[in-house]
Amino acid sequence: MVENRSSSTNKGGERVVQQRFLGHTAAIAALGMTMALSGCGSSSGSGDVTLKVVAADYGNSAANSSEKYWNSLAKEFEAEYPGIKVDVDVRSWKTVDADVAKMVRDGEAPDIAQIGAYADYVKKEELYSADQLLSIPTQANFLARFADAGKVDQTQYGMPFVASTRLLFYNKGLFAAAGLDAPKNWDDIKADAEALKEQDVPTPFALPLGAEEAQAETMMWMLSGGGGYTDPVDGSYAVDADANITTFEWLQKELVGKGLTGSVPPGELDRADAFKAFTSGKVGMLNGHPTMMQEAEKAGIELGMVPLPGITGKSKATMGVADWIMAFKQPGHREQAGKFLDFTFEDKNVMDFVGQYDLLPVTYSASETMVADDEHKELRQFLEALPTAELYPFGKTSWAGVSDDIKKNIGKAVQPGAVPSEILARIGRDATTAENAE
């Protein structure tokens, strides 16, 4: 999975990745020639249409808000397609999924939504399929693992927008001051956190189980404990599997219960706040994604990165995350929405976004560009982990609701006095009920 490697080994890995991307890119280029010769997709939008686009904010301040990217993209698109206007509405990750769900219920669905889940809209036939929207080269350019994750009943509805994998990040300065090495397993995490606490580090280990992205922190810990959200055999929900219960009992007793997670209860700690505390030098360790590298560098924090530690060694699975973009039928602007999506997935626009936030592209051609560009060399180990990373159960039409339930309630499982097995069992029962009702 993701490892720190010597330069010689890393170069070999890059060559393998690059060769794979080059092969797919050549095929995509051939498809593009076919499309050009046939004249498909060459017409411009007709009439005056305004596309409403709702997107999530990947920034953590006004200075790096995603609104700037989307407004710039819309302006460039409108210049190329003068008959189509784009109205962008960028919202916090805390609320964007629920906001879009309400818009759809109220009969005010956006044309395009860039959010965390898509499958719950498929059963109600509210989304266009990818092949109704995209040119053949654009659709063929998605990394296969993510294209498959965007399918329900073998048809792709969710289009992957960006991806990331996760590592454990630690503050090298704080570790050096305490005479610590990077953690390799759970015992190391506990011991290191205790040593950092003795050095008066405010939050030895940040555990953000607040509403912003608790479903991600939860999955990372479940995987590192040998579990996960679903049964590996039949794919059914397994939230309260024995391995998951053991994981949350350990978190409750060994980290939270011993005062190693800071003064803010994990259920009230959001990811963005944990990241800000880390870049302020107040956090010793946390699970993070590639964006942390850029933020730590700006703050002058020397960042260490290791694969997610498991119970006795490196976690057997790394978590991969994909965020999705989709188009709703309700407004009736299929052709215009398709043109905007094709434009969005052009390499330049993909790289502009992932480069700003240190995220990973989900297309073969942009991935090839990232592998070849030394500007992104620190992201290569994240990129190489993508093909085998474990993803959320995106294809379950119940996932959006289950994810929201986890965001609201999983923090209770580590509260002092709580019984983790009861919290996980309740979430698991509701998840199974929701899935069976679909």
N, C-alpha and C positions, 0 to 999 in steps of 0.2 A: 504494500500500500504506500502511503506517503512516508518517505524517510529522508533524513539528511544524508546526502551521498557525497562521495568525493567527486571532483570535477571530471575525472575520466569516466566513472560509472554514469554520471549524469549525462554526459555527452552522448554515450551510447544509448541511454534511454530516450534522449531527445531525438536521435536519428530514427529509432523505431517508431516513435509517435509521429514524427514528421513524414516518414514513408507512408504510414497508414493514412494520414490526412491527404497527402499528395495523390494517392490512388483514388480516393473519393472525390477530390477536387477535380481531377481530370475527367471523371465521369460526369460530374456536374457541369463542367465546361461544355462537354459534348451535348448535354441536354439543352444548355443555353443556346448553342448554335442551332439545334433543331427548332427551338422556339422562335428564334429570330428568322429562320428560313420560312417557317410556316406563317409568320406574322402574328402569332398568338400573343396576347397581352400587350399589343402595341398601341391600342386606342387610348385616348386620354379621357378623363372624366367629362361627362357632358352635363350642362346645366349647373346651377349654383346649389351646391350641397355643403352643409356644415357637419363634419364628423365630430361627435363628442367622444373624447378620449379621457378615461379616468386611469390614473397611474399611481403607483406607490412611490413614496419618497425614500430614497436610499441615503440621503444626506442626514447629517446630525446637527445642522445649523442652516441659517439662511444663506450662508456663504457657499455651501456646497449642495444646496437643495437640487433635487432631480428636476425641478420645475425649469431650471435654466436649460438643461439638455432637451427636454420635450418642447419647450418654446422655440429653441433654435431649430430642432428637427422639423417642427410644424412650419416654420417660416421657409425653410429650404424646400419642403414638399410643396407648399402653396405656390412657390415660384415656378416649380416644374409642372404643376397641375393647377392652373389658375381657376378652374371651375370648381375646385374643392377647397373649402376652408376647414381648418382644424381648431377646435376649441379644447384646450388641455386643462384638466382639473387634477392636480397632484395632491394626494392626501397621505396622512400618516399611516404607517404600517399598523398602528394600533387599531385603526378603524376602517381601513379601506375595503377589506373583504365584507364587513357588515354593511358599509355604506353602499357598495354595489348591489348587495343582495336586496337592500331596501329599495333602491332605484328600480330594480327589476320587478319587485312586488308591486310597486306603485305605478307601473306602466311607463317608467321613465328610464329604461335601460340605456346605457351608453352604447355607442356603436362599437367601441373597443375598450376593453378593460385589461389592465396589466396588474394582476393580483396574485394571490397565493394558491388558488385552487379553481378548478374548472368543472369537475365531473358532476357536481350536484346540479348544474344547469343542463347537462346532457339529457338526463332522463325526461325532463320537461320539454325537450326539443327546442331549447331557447338559443342554441349556438349554431352558427354555420360550421361545417366541417372544414378542415384545413384545405382540402382539395377543391372546395367551393370558393376559396379565397385566394390562394397563393398560386403563383406560376410554378411549373414543374421544377425548375432549377432551385427555387427557394425552398420548396418543401423537401426536395431530395438532399438539401444541404444540412439538415439537422443531424446532429450526432444520433446514431441509431438508438442508443439506450434512452435518450430523452424523447425522441419521436415516439418510441413505443410507450413510454410512460405517459404520453399525451393522448393515448388511445382508450376508447371505450368500445367494446365489441368490435375490435380490429379496425375501427375508424378513428382517425386523429381529429380531435377537436381542440385540445390544448396545444398551443405552440410554445415551446420553451423559450423564455426570454433571456435569462442569464442563469448561471449556475455557480455554485461554490462547494468546496469541501471544507471540512473543519479539522483543526488541529488544537492541541493545548498550547496556549501562549503563556510565557512567564517573563517577568521583569528581571533581566540579567543583573542589573545593578543591585536590586534588593536581594537576589539570590547570592550574589558574591559577598555582600555585606554580612549575610547570615552563614556563609561558608557552605552553601548548598549546591548540589548538582541537579540537573533537570530530572523531574520525576519520571519513573518508568512503569509504576503500577500504583494501585490505590493506597497501599501502605506508604509509599513515597509521598503521595499527595498529602496524606494526613500528617506525616512527620514533617514535611516541608512547611505545611501550613502552621503547624505548632511552633516551629522555629521562627517563622516570620512574625507570628503573634508576639513571641518573646522580644522581637526587635521593634515592637510597637507599630507594625504595618497595620493600618486600619482594617483592611479586608484581605486576609491571607488568600482566600479563594472566593471569587465572586460567583454566585450561583443564581443567575437571573431566571427565575421562574415566574416573572410577572407577565402581564397580559400581552406584551409586545411580541415575544417570540418563544414562549414557554414550550411550545411543541417541539422546537429544535433542541433546546437544552435537554428536554426530557428524552428525546430519541438518542442523543449522544450518550447519555448515561445508560440508557437501556442497552444500547449496542455494546458499550464497554463492559457491561455486566453480563454479556452473553445472551441478551434477550432482544426485544424489539416490539414494534406495535402489532405485528402480525405473526401468525404461525408459519414457519418456513415450509411446512408440508402442504397445507391446504389453503393458505392465504387468509384465513379468517382472523378477526381481531383477537389479540392475545395480550391485551393491556395488563391484565392481572396474572400473567404467567409467573411461575415461581422465581425465575431469574430477575424479573422486574421488581417483584416485591422485595427480594433480597437487596437489590440495588438501592431502593428508596429507604429501606430500613438502615442501610449503611450511611447514606447521606444524612438522614435524620439524626442518627446516633453519633457518627464519627466526625461530621463536619459542622452541621447546624447546631447540634446539641452541645458541642464543645466550643462554641463561640468563634468558629474559624471562617464564617461567611460574612462577617461585618455586622454593622448595627441595623441595616435595613433587612427585614424579613425577606427571604428569597421570593415568596409569593407576591411581594410588592416591588421587587427589583426588576426593572426593564433592561433589556440588552443595551440600549443606547446609553443609559445611565451607568451601567457596569463598564462599558467601553470608555466613557469619559473619565470615570474614576481610575481606570487602568492608565490612561494617557496622562493623568495627573499624578501618577506615581503612588497612588493609594491602594493599588491592588497587586498582589503577588502573582496570582495565576487566574486564568479563566479559559473556557473553551471559546475559540473565536474563528472568524472566517478571514479571507485575505484582506479585506478592507482595513483590518487592524494594522497591517504593516505600514501603510501610508500614514495613518493617524499617529502611530507610535513614533515614526520618524520625524514628523512635524513637531511633536512634543519633546523630542530629544530623549525618548525612552529606548534603551537598547533591548530589543525584543528577541526572545528565544522561542523556538517553535519545535514541538515534538509530536509524533503521532499520539492520538488519544490513548492514554494509559488504560489498561484493563485491570482485572482483579489481580492477576499474577504477572502480567507483562503487557506488551502492546495489544490494544484492542484488535480483535480479529476482523472487525468491520469498521470502515470509515463512513461517516454520514455525508451524503451528497444532497444538496438542496437545489431545486430548480424552481424558479418563479415563472409564472405563466402569463401569456397574453392570449386573448380570445375576442371573437366578434359576435355580437348579439344580433339575432334576426329582427328583433322588435322594431328598430328604427327603419329597416328596409334598405340599407345602403350597402349591399353586398359588394358590388363592383368597386365602389369608392373605398370601402374599408380594405378590400384586397389590395388595391394599389398602395394604400398607406402602409400596409403590413409588408409588402414586397420592398418598399422603400426603407422601412425600418430595419429590415434584415440585410441590407447591403453592408458589405464588410466595413466600410468607413464608419457607418453609423453604429454598427455593433461595437467596433473597437473604440469609438469615442466614448461609449457608455462604460464598457468594462474597464477601460483604461482609467477613467475618472474614479472608479470605486474599487479598483483592484479585484474585480470579479472575473469570472471565467465565461468565455463565449460558448455557445451551444451549437455552433455551425462548424462544419469541417474546414471551410476556407478561412474563417476567422481564427480557428484554433491553430491552423498551419501558420498564419501570420504571427500569432503570439509565440509559438515555438521558435520561430526564426528571428524574432526581435529581441535583442539583448536588453532592451528597456524593460521587458517583462520577465527577465530570467528568474526572479524570485517567485514568480507564479507557476513556474514549470512543474514543481513537485505537486502543486495542487491540481494542475491540469492532467498530469499523468495518473492521478488517483481517480479521475472521473469515471473511466469506463467500468470500474468495479465497485463504485461507491453504492451504499444502500440509500434508497430514496424513500420519501414518504409514500404511503399507499394512495398515490394520486388518482389511480383509476377507479377507486371506490367512490360511488356517487355520494356516499355518506361522509366522506373525509372532511369536507369543509366544516360541517357541523361538529364532528368529533374533534377536529383541531381546535375549534372555538371553545369547546367544553374543556379541553386540556388547558388551554390558555387561562381560563377562568378559575380552574380548580386544582391543578396539579400542585401548586404551591402549598396547598393545605396538607399534602402528604408528608411534608418534612417539618411541619410545625411541631414544637414541643407538645407532647401529650397526645398527638394524633396517632391513629393506627393506619400506617401506610397501606396495608392490605385491604382495608375497608374502602379507602379513597380510590385505589386502583380498581377494585372490584366494581364499584359503582360506575366509574367511567367506562370500564369494560362492558358492563351489562348494557349501558345506554348506547355504546358504540355498536354492539351486536344487534340490539333492537332497531337502531336506525338503519343499519345495513340490510337487515331482513325486511324492513318496510319499503325499501327502494324497489 
